[in-house]
Amino acid sequence: MTLPIRAFIKIMLVATALLACIPQAFAERSVHYTGIFKTMHSNHAFANTTFDALFYPAAHVLRYTTTWPTTSSPVTAVLVNSPLAKPHSGTTERITANSLTGSVLLTAEQESTLQQNQLSLTLSTKTFPHGAAKVLLTH
């Protein structure tokens, strides 16, 4: 027994309309975070530095971009601080004269810390390779 063509087309149109009403997939949802800076070496070069991040819960990924004035020392790495583990760096995806973009895969502990607005990152520069400033992420 086969469906007539008209019935098949109606079923496909209804199915398409229903699919159009479904919200975005959970993997595409994100939470925006900004950074509050604390310099580590009496270094005031981070006064006009910005840090923006998007956290993708389904993928456990934090994507970030930091920008700084062209007159200050450029950021060379971003380290994720964790209370129970050694800091680990994210993957740098793009670096320019005054910005760095990257991402990092977070552990369950780091995700929990992030959701409580307690996750901090360390920004390293050529002058201070072990940390020039800490960034506390908040949303």
C-alpha positions in Angstrom: 0.0 0.0 0.0 1.5 3.3 -1.1 0.6 6.8 -0.2 -0.7 9.0 -2.9 1.6 11.9 -3.9 -0.7 14.6 -2.5 -0.8 12.9 0.9 2.9 12.5 0.9 3.5 16.2 0.1 1.1 17.2 2.8 2.9 15.1 5.4 6.3 16.6 4.3 4.9 20.1 4.5 3.5 19.6 8.0 6.8 17.9 9.1 8.8 20.8 7.7 6.6 23.4 9.5 7.0 21.5 12.8 10.7 21.4 12.4 10.8 25.1 11.8 9.2 25.7 15.2 11.8 23.7 17.1 14.3 26.0 19.0 18.0 26.1 18.3 19.9 23.0 19.2 21.3 23.1 22.7 24.9 22.8 21.4 24.5 26.2 19.7 23.4 28.0 22.9 26.0 30.1 24.7 26.5 32.3 27.8 28.3 35.6 27.5 31.0 36.4 30.1 33.2 39.5 30.5 36.4 39.9 32.5 37.4 41.9 35.5 41.1 42.6 35.5 43.6 42.5 38.4 47.2 43.3 37.5 49.9 41.2 39.0 53.1 43.2 38.9 52.1 46.8 39.4 51.7 46.8 35.7 49.0 49.3 34.7 49.1 48.4 31.0 45.8 46.5 31.4 43.8 49.6 32.2 42.0 49.6 28.8 42.2 45.9 28.1 38.9 44.0 27.4 38.1 40.3 27.7 35.0 38.8 26.3 34.1 35.1 26.3 31.2 32.8 25.2 30.7 29.5 27.0 29.0 26.7 25.0 27.7 24.3 27.7 26.9 21.3 25.4 30.4 21.4 24.0 32.2 22.4 27.3 34.1 25.0 25.3 34.9 28.6 26.4 35.8 30.8 23.4 37.5 34.1 24.2 38.9 37.3 22.8 41.0 39.8 24.6 42.1 43.2 23.2 44.5 45.7 24.6 45.9 49.1 23.6 48.6 48.9 20.9 51.0 50.7 23.3 51.0 47.9 25.9 52.8 44.6 25.9 50.9 42.0 23.8 49.2 39.0 25.5 51.0 35.8 24.4 48.9 33.2 26.3 45.8 32.7 28.3 45.9 30.2 31.2 42.8 28.7 32.9 43.3 28.7 36.7 41.8 25.7 38.5 41.8 25.1 42.3 42.5 21.4 41.9 44.8 21.3 38.9 47.7 23.0 37.3 46.7 26.0 35.1 46.4 25.0 31.5 46.4 27.1 28.4 43.8 27.4 25.8 44.4 27.1 22.1 45.3 30.3 20.4 43.4 30.6 17.2 44.3 34.2 16.1 46.6 36.8 17.4 47.1 40.3 16.0 49.0 43.4 17.3 46.3 44.1 19.9 44.1 41.1 20.2 44.2 37.4 20.9 41.3 34.9 20.2 41.2 31.3 21.4 39.3 28.6 23.1 39.6 26.1 25.8 37.9 22.8 26.8 36.7 23.1 30.4 36.5 20.3 32.9 33.3 19.8 34.9 34.9 21.4 37.9 35.9 24.5 35.9 32.4 24.7 34.4 31.0 24.8 37.9 33.5 27.4 39.0 32.6 29.5 35.9 28.8 29.3 36.6 29.5 30.6 40.1 31.5 33.6 38.6 34.7 32.3 40.2 36.7 31.1 37.3 39.9 33.2 36.7 42.3 33.3 33.8 45.9 34.5 33.7 47.1 36.6 30.8 50.8 36.2 30.0 53.0 38.6 28.1 56.6 38.5 26.9 57.6 40.6 29.8 55.7 38.5 32.4 55.5 35.0 30.9 54.1 33.5 34.2 51.3 36.1 34.4 50.8 39.8 33.9 47.2 40.0 34.9 44.3 37.9 36.2 40.8 38.0 34.8 37.8 37.0 36.8 34.9 36.0 34.4 31.4 37.2 35.3 28.2 37.3 33.3 
